[in-house]
Structure formats: C-alpha cells, structure tokens
Amino acid sequence: MKGLFLGLFLSMLAPVAAAAPFDRTECIAGAKAGGGFDLTCRLAQTALLEAGIIQEPMRITYVPGGIGAVAYNTLAGQRSSEPNTIVAFSSGSLLNLAQGKFGKYSASDVRWLAVVGADYGVIAVRKDSPYKSMKDLVDALKADSSKIVFGAGGTVGSQDWMKAAMTAKAAGVSHKAMRFVAFEGGGESLKALQGGHVHVYTGDASEAAAQIRAGANIRLLAVLTDKRLPGVLSSVPTALEQGYEVEWVTARGFYMGPKVSDADFGAWTNAIGKLVQTPEFSALRDRHGLYPMGLVGTELDAYVKKCIQQYQKMALEFGIAARSR
C-alpha cells in the first residue's frame, strides 16, 4: 500500500517533490510535545514522507508559549521568508488572535496554507451522573448553576471554556455565574471528571473517543457538531438535535511566513491539496483521531478571517477583552 501511495505521488508531483520548498522541511509546534500542535505536525511528517513529497523526515520543533503566540511571532517577525517551514495552528490559535493575544500581529501577517483535519467539541459526564441528556444538564443549570462544576483544559477565554460558556448560555445562565475549573489539558480534566472533582467536561471528541475505547467511566451528552460523528461516537446525539445551538469545530492545519514566494507557497498548496484527497491520507488522519476537513490557500484564508470575526463577537459577548483588527 505504501508503495502504491509513493508511486501515485511520484507520478503526480514529480516536479514539485524535487523543489527547494521540500528540502530539509520543518514543522513548528507552538506548544510542548504531546499536544494538538504536535499531533498536527506528526500527521504532516508521516503523510508527506509516505507520499514521496519529502525525501527525509520532517523536523519537528517545539516553540511553546501562548497557545501558539510565540511561534506566530517568531515566524511572522524573524523567519518570514523560509520556504520549507510550516507552523501548526488550530481554532484555538484563531481564538487568541481574535482576542488580541498575539501581540502586534494579525491574521494578515502569515500565509494560511491548509487545514488537514478537524476535531469537534463534546460535553461529557460520569456514567453515574444524574444527567442523561443535554436537557437534564440545562434544567439543572437553570435550577442552580452553583451546584455544577465544569472542568476543561485551558483558562477563561480558551476553546474549552467557550464550550462551557455556550452551554450555560443555552440554559439562560450567565457565564459569570458558571463554575469552571481550568486544567493543564484535556487529559487532566478527564481524570478530574472520573474522580468526581468536576461534574461536566467540555473538551474534544478525539480525546473522549480515546477514553471511551479505553473503558473510561464517562458518558457523552452531546457532540457539538451539525451532524453526528462516525465511529465510536456515532450513537451520541448532537446538541443541535436536542434543541440547543451549541457547536464547536477545531480546525487543524498549517500556515507559512508572510514573505514566502508565491511559487513556493503554490508548491505547498498544490501538494497538500492533492494529498488530503487520497484514501491513504484519510486513513492516516483517522488514525490520528481527526475528522475530515480540507481547506487550502485562498479558501482557508477566507475561512480564517470569517472565524476571527465570529470569535471577536463571542469574546465581546462573554466579556473577554478583544481588539478589532
């Protein structure tokens, strides 16, 4: 199978594969090893190598700080013209951009390369929780929100906090009255949920699915998508079908420096645009716990700008300091 995959791309992209942009490639992950940025870089590392687009493994460099802020500033300000460097981003990065947390730089200060997969929000409780549906949770929040503690990775204003705030809003409860405990990541918050230290987990479908496969003591009340997800979560209803407008998609992809030439940027968009359409990439993406989503170049740029506008409105609505660009 790998040989067929390699042969396909050698025939489709032979001129591109030999180009300078794919020599000594590097993917920057804007956090420590093991998180979502690392996962995104490793997906690219494996897919590009197996497709024959790169001839040696892509180097992964970890530049933690501010959910991608340090990496963003580094590329935009110091490494802006490197044709062989890509940086992993997520919707969390866009959320921080919308809140003005990336310093002087805006969404227009990089070249948005591609989204290669997506994750989605979930709302989970322990299996022995009295809440069996979104309605049960919403009714309990309406009755007394002080008795329910949300737990998730990230602080106020993060993606997972937003999921909790949107759930409270669906119940007609102010986010200021919501009890929320921040953890270092989804793994820690899931442990807290199973230990009974928090009552509700707002996190990612990929993490929840992995926990369910491992036999974790959790039950999902809803996935925050427009339609049900495939696989192990296929029986979990969406919040929308239960009557609550709570959705959250976490796009995962890459951007490049603002001074990368059109020719080099075009080589990357051409290669990844074709790569994400192959069944081999789909299988690899599935193994990394992501769901289908593919946007490249100008299409992604428009998506990013639209998301940031939406996030700015949400930040203002929830009283989080936001700065217009």
C-alpha positions as CSV (number, residue, x, y, z in Angstrom):
1,M,0.0,0.0,0.0
2,K,2.8,2.4,0.9
3,G,4.5,1.6,-2.4
4,L,1.3,2.4,-4.3
5,F,0.9,5.7,-2.4
6,L,4.5,6.6,-3.2
7,G,4.1,5.8,-6.8
8,L,1.0,7.8,-7.1
9,F,2.7,11.0,-5.8
10,L,5.9,10.5,-7.7
11,S,3.8,10.5,-10.9
12,M,1.5,13.4,-9.8
13,L,4.1,15.6,-8.2
14,A,7.5,14.7,-9.5
15,P,8.5,18.3,-10.4
16,V,7.2,19.5,-7.0
17,A,8.9,16.8,-4.9
18,A,12.3,17.9,-6.1
19,A,11.7,21.6,-5.5
20,A,13.5,23.5,-2.8
21,P,10.4,24.0,-0.5
22,F,10.5,20.3,0.3
23,D,14.2,20.1,1.2
24,R,15.1,19.9,4.9
25,T,11.5,20.7,5.9
26,E,10.5,21.8,9.4
27,C,7.2,21.9,11.2
28,I,6.9,24.2,14.2
29,A,4.6,23.1,17.0
30,G,3.6,26.1,19.2
31,A,3.5,24.1,22.5
32,K,5.3,21.3,24.3
33,A,5.4,17.8,22.8
34,G,2.3,15.7,23.1
35,G,-0.5,18.1,22.4
36,G,-2.6,19.0,19.4
37,F,0.1,21.0,17.6
38,D,2.5,18.1,17.9
39,L,-0.2,15.7,16.6
40,T,-0.8,18.0,13.6
41,C,3.0,18.2,12.8
42,R,3.3,14.4,13.1
43,L,0.4,13.9,10.7
44,A,2.2,16.1,8.1
45,Q,5.6,14.4,8.8
46,T,4.2,10.9,8.1
47,A,1.9,11.8,5.2
48,L,4.4,13.9,3.3
49,L,7.2,11.3,3.7
50,E,5.0,8.3,2.7
51,A,3.7,10.3,-0.3
52,G,7.2,10.9,-1.6
53,I,6.7,14.7,-1.4
54,I,9.6,14.9,1.0
55,Q,12.6,12.6,0.9
56,E,13.7,12.7,4.5
57,P,11.6,13.0,7.7
58,M,10.3,16.5,8.5
59,R,12.0,18.0,11.6
60,I,9.5,19.0,14.4
61,T,10.5,22.0,16.5
62,Y,8.7,22.9,19.7
63,V,8.2,26.6,20.5
64,P,5.7,26.7,23.4
65,G,4.0,29.9,24.6
66,G,0.6,31.4,24.5
67,I,-1.2,28.6,22.6
68,G,0.9,29.4,19.5
69,A,1.6,33.1,20.1
70,V,5.4,32.7,20.4
71,A,5.6,30.5,17.3
72,Y,3.4,33.0,15.4
73,N,5.5,36.0,16.4
74,T,8.7,34.1,15.6
75,L,7.6,33.2,12.1
76,A,6.0,36.5,11.2
77,G,8.9,38.6,12.6
78,Q,12.1,36.5,12.3
79,R,11.6,33.7,9.9
80,S,9.1,35.2,7.5
81,S,10.6,34.0,4.2
82,E,11.5,30.4,4.9
83,P,10.0,28.2,2.0
84,N,10.4,24.9,3.8
85,T,8.9,25.8,7.2
86,I,5.3,25.3,8.2
87,V,3.6,26.0,11.5
88,A,0.8,24.1,13.1
89,F,-2.3,26.0,14.1
90,S,-5.8,25.3,15.5
91,S,-9.0,27.2,16.0
92,G,-7.6,27.9,19.5
93,S,-4.9,30.0,17.7
94,L,-7.6,31.9,15.8
95,L,-9.5,32.5,19.0
96,N,-6.4,34.0,20.6
97,L,-5.8,36.1,17.5
98,A,-9.4,37.4,17.8
99,Q,-8.7,38.4,21.4
100,G,-5.5,40.3,20.5
101,K,-3.3,37.8,22.3
102,F,-0.7,37.5,19.6
103,G,0.8,40.9,20.1
104,K,1.1,43.3,17.2
105,Y,0.4,40.6,14.6
106,S,-2.9,40.0,12.9
107,A,-4.3,37.2,10.8
108,S,-3.0,39.0,7.7
109,D,0.6,38.6,8.8
110,V,1.1,35.0,7.7
111,R,0.1,32.9,4.7
112,W,-2.6,30.4,5.6
113,L,-1.6,27.1,4.0
114,A,-4.1,24.3,4.7
115,V,-6.5,22.7,7.1
116,V,-5.9,18.9,7.0
117,G,-8.4,17.7,9.6
118,A,-10.8,18.8,12.4
119,D,-11.9,17.9,15.9
120,Y,-15.2,18.7,17.5
121,G,-16.4,19.7,20.9
122,V,-18.2,17.3,23.3
123,I,-20.0,17.5,26.6
124,A,-19.4,14.6,28.9
125,V,-20.3,13.5,32.4
126,R,-19.5,10.4,34.6
127,K,-21.5,7.3,33.8
128,D,-23.2,7.5,37.2
129,S,-24.2,11.2,36.7
130,P,-27.9,12.1,37.0
131,Y,-27.6,13.9,33.7
132,K,-28.6,11.6,30.9
133,S,-29.1,14.3,28.2
134,M,-28.5,17.9,27.4
135,K,-32.0,18.7,28.7
136,D,-31.1,17.2,32.1
137,L,-27.9,19.3,32.3
138,V,-29.7,22.5,31.1
139,D,-32.5,22.0,33.6
140,A,-30.0,21.6,36.4
141,L,-28.1,24.7,35.4
142,K,-31.4,26.7,35.3
143,A,-32.3,25.3,38.8
144,D,-29.0,26.2,40.5
145,S,-25.8,26.7,38.4
146,S,-23.7,26.9,41.6
147,K,-24.1,23.1,42.1
148,I,-22.5,22.2,38.7
149,V,-18.7,22.5,38.2
150,F,-17.3,22.4,34.6
151,G,-13.8,21.3,34.1
152,A,-11.6,21.5,31.0
153,G,-8.2,22.3,29.6
154,G,-7.4,26.0,29.3
155,T,-8.3,29.1,31.2
156,V,-11.1,31.7,30.7
157,G,-11.4,32.5,27.0
158,S,-10.0,29.2,25.8
159,Q,-11.8,26.9,23.4
160,D,-13.0,24.6,26.2
161,W,-14.1,27.5,28.3
162,M,-16.1,28.8,25.4
163,K,-17.9,25.4,25.1
164,A,-18.8,25.6,28.8
165,A,-19.9,29.3,28.5
166,M,-22.1,28.4,25.4
167,T,-23.7,25.6,27.3
168,A,-24.5,27.9,30.2
169,K,-25.9,30.4,27.7
170,A,-28.2,27.7,26.3
171,A,-29.6,27.3,29.8
172,G,-30.1,31.0,30.1
173,V,-27.4,31.2,32.7
174,S,-24.7,34.0,32.7
175,H,-21.2,32.7,32.1
176,K,-20.3,34.8,35.1
177,A,-22.4,32.5,37.3
178,M,-20.8,29.4,35.8
179,R,-18.4,27.5,37.9
180,F,-15.3,26.4,35.9
181,V,-12.1,24.8,36.9
182,A,-9.1,25.1,34.5
183,F,-6.7,22.2,34.0
184,E,-3.4,21.9,32.1
185,G,-5.1,19.9,29.3
186,G,-7.9,17.6,28.4
187,G,-6.3,14.5,30.0
188,E,-6.2,16.2,33.4
189,S,-9.7,17.4,33.2
190,L,-11.0,13.9,32.2
191,K,-9.2,12.5,35.2
192,A,-10.9,15.1,37.4
193,L,-14.3,14.2,35.9
194,Q,-13.8,10.5,36.5
195,G,-12.6,11.2,40.1
196,G,-15.7,13.2,40.8
197,H,-13.9,16.5,41.3
198,V,-15.9,18.2,38.5
199,H,-19.3,17.4,37.1
200,V,-19.1,18.2,33.4
201,Y,-16.3,18.0,30.9
202,T,-16.2,20.2,27.9
203,G,-13.5,19.1,25.6
204,D,-12.7,17.3,22.3
205,A,-14.2,14.4,20.5
206,S,-10.8,12.8,19.8
207,E,-9.9,12.7,23.5
208,A,-13.3,11.5,24.5
209,A,-13.3,8.7,21.9
210,A,-9.9,7.5,23.0
211,Q,-11.1,7.4,26.6
212,I,-14.2,5.5,25.7
213,R,-12.2,3.0,23.8
214,A,-10.0,2.6,26.9
215,G,-13.1,1.9,29.1
216,A,-13.2,5.2,30.8
217,N,-16.0,6.0,33.3
218,I,-17.7,8.7,31.2
219,R,-20.9,9.2,29.2
220,L,-21.3,11.8,26.4
221,L,-24.3,14.0,26.5
222,A,-23.7,15.7,23.1
223,V,-21.2,16.3,20.3
224,L,-21.0,19.9,19.3
225,T,-21.4,19.4,15.5
226,D,-24.0,20.0,12.9
227,K,-24.4,16.2,12.4
228,R,-23.4,13.0,14.2
229,L,-19.9,11.8,14.1
230,P,-18.9,8.4,12.7
231,G,-17.2,5.6,14.6
232,V,-17.3,5.1,18.3
233,L,-19.3,8.3,18.9
234,S,-21.9,7.6,16.3
235,S,-24.6,7.0,18.9
236,V,-24.1,10.3,20.6
237,P,-26.6,13.0,19.6
238,T,-25.6,16.5,18.7
239,A,-26.6,19.4,20.9
240,L,-28.5,20.8,17.9
241,E,-30.8,17.8,17.5
242,Q,-31.5,18.1,21.2
243,G,-32.6,21.7,20.7
244,Y,-29.6,23.6,21.8
245,E,-27.4,25.8,19.5
246,V,-24.0,24.8,20.8
247,E,-21.4,24.0,18.1
248,W,-17.6,24.0,18.2
249,V,-15.2,22.9,15.5
250,T,-11.5,22.8,16.0
251,A,-9.8,23.0,12.6
252,R,-6.2,21.8,12.5
253,G,-3.7,22.9,9.9
254,F,-0.7,25.0,8.9
255,Y,0.5,28.4,8.0
256,M,3.7,29.8,6.4
257,G,5.7,33.0,6.7
258,P,4.3,36.2,5.0
259,K,7.3,36.6,2.7
260,V,7.3,33.1,1.3
261,S,7.2,33.4,-2.5
262,D,4.1,32.7,-4.5
263,A,5.9,29.9,-6.3
264,D,7.0,28.2,-3.1
265,F,3.6,28.7,-1.4
266,G,1.9,27.4,-4.5
267,A,4.1,24.3,-4.5
268,W,2.9,23.6,-0.9
269,T,-0.8,24.3,-1.6
270,N,-0.7,22.1,-4.7
271,A,1.0,19.2,-2.9
272,I,-1.2,19.3,0.2
273,G,-4.4,20.0,-1.8
274,K,-3.9,16.7,-3.7
275,L,-2.6,14.8,-0.6
276,V,-5.7,15.3,1.5
277,Q,-7.9,13.9,-1.2
278,T,-6.2,10.5,-1.2
279,P,-7.6,7.4,0.7
280,E,-4.2,6.9,2.2
281,F,-4.3,10.3,3.9
282,S,-7.8,9.7,5.0
283,A,-6.8,6.5,6.8
284,L,-3.8,8.3,8.4
285,R,-5.9,11.2,9.5
286,D,-8.4,8.8,11.1
287,R,-5.6,7.0,13.0
288,H,-4.6,10.4,14.4
289,G,-8.1,10.9,15.8
290,L,-9.2,13.7,13.4
291,Y,-12.2,14.1,11.2
292,P,-12.4,15.1,7.5
293,M,-11.9,18.8,6.8
294,G,-9.8,20.2,4.0
295,L,-9.2,23.8,3.1
296,V,-6.2,25.2,1.1
297,G,-4.8,28.6,0.2
298,T,-7.3,31.3,-0.5
299,E,-10.2,29.2,0.6
300,L,-8.6,28.8,4.0
301,D,-7.6,32.5,4.2
302,A,-11.3,33.4,3.8
303,Y,-12.3,30.8,6.5
304,V,-9.7,32.2,8.9
305,K,-11.0,35.8,8.5
306,K,-14.6,34.6,9.0
307,C,-13.7,32.7,12.1
308,I,-11.9,35.6,13.7
309,Q,-14.8,37.9,13.1
310,Q,-17.1,35.3,14.8
311,Y,-14.7,34.8,17.7
312,Q,-14.4,38.6,18.2
313,K,-18.2,38.8,18.6
314,M,-18.2,35.9,21.0
315,A,-15.3,37.5,23.0
316,L,-17.3,40.7,23.3
317,E,-20.5,38.8,24.2
318,F,-18.7,36.9,27.0
319,G,-16.8,40.0,28.3
320,I,-13.4,38.9,27.2
321,A,-11.1,41.7,26.2
322,A,-11.0,41.7,22.4
323,R,-9.3,44.0,20.0
324,S,-10.5,44.7,16.5
325,R,-8.1,44.5,13.6
